[in-house]
Amino acid sequence: MAAMLEYEYRVLTFDRHTSKAAARQEIREHAEYGRWELARSVVYEGGVRRMWLRRRIMRVDRTA
């Protein structure tokens, strides 16, 4: 049987006053300490940035 990959998602939203460096640093911390990866990013018309992070859900088989 092929294992299906399941992900959990976290959405980070940055207003237009947040610098790119500060947003990048926050994403880097999530990636390093929480094992998140960047799945998608969008910059909206007003300058708001929204980033979708994802990480794989690890399931443990309990056969006893």
N, C-alpha and C positions, 0 to 999 in steps of 0.2 A: 504494500500500500504506500502510495506517495503521501508524504506529510504536507498538509496545507500550512502555508505560512500565515500567521495571524499577526496583525500589528495593532498597537494602541497609538493614538495620536494626541498631540498637544499643539494647541494653536497659540502663537505668540503674536501680539499686536503692538506695534510701535507707532506713536504719533509722529507728526511731521517735524517736531522739535527734537526728537531723539537722533543723535548723530549716527552715521553708518558704523563708525568704530564702536560705539556703545552697543548697538544692536548686534554687531558681529561678535563682540565679546560675550554677550549673554548667550548667544547660540553656541559659541565655542564651549562655554561652561556646561551647558546642557549636554552637549555631545561628549565631553570628556568625563563628566561625573555621572551622568544619567544614561549614557549609551544611546542617546538620541541621534538621529540623522535627519538632515534637511530633506523633506519630501517635495515641498512646493513653496514658492514665494510669489507674492503679488504686491505691486505698488499701485495704490488707488489714486484717483484723480486729485484728491486733496492732499496727497503726500503721505497718507497713512500706509504703513507697510505691515503686511500680515504674512507670517511664516508658519507653515505646517511642519512639525517635527514628527517623526515616527520611530518606533522601536519594536522589535520583534518580541512577541509574548512567548516565553519559554514555558511549555507544558511538561509536567513530570508525570510519567506513567506510574500509577500505583497498582502494582499487581502483587498481591500477597495471598 
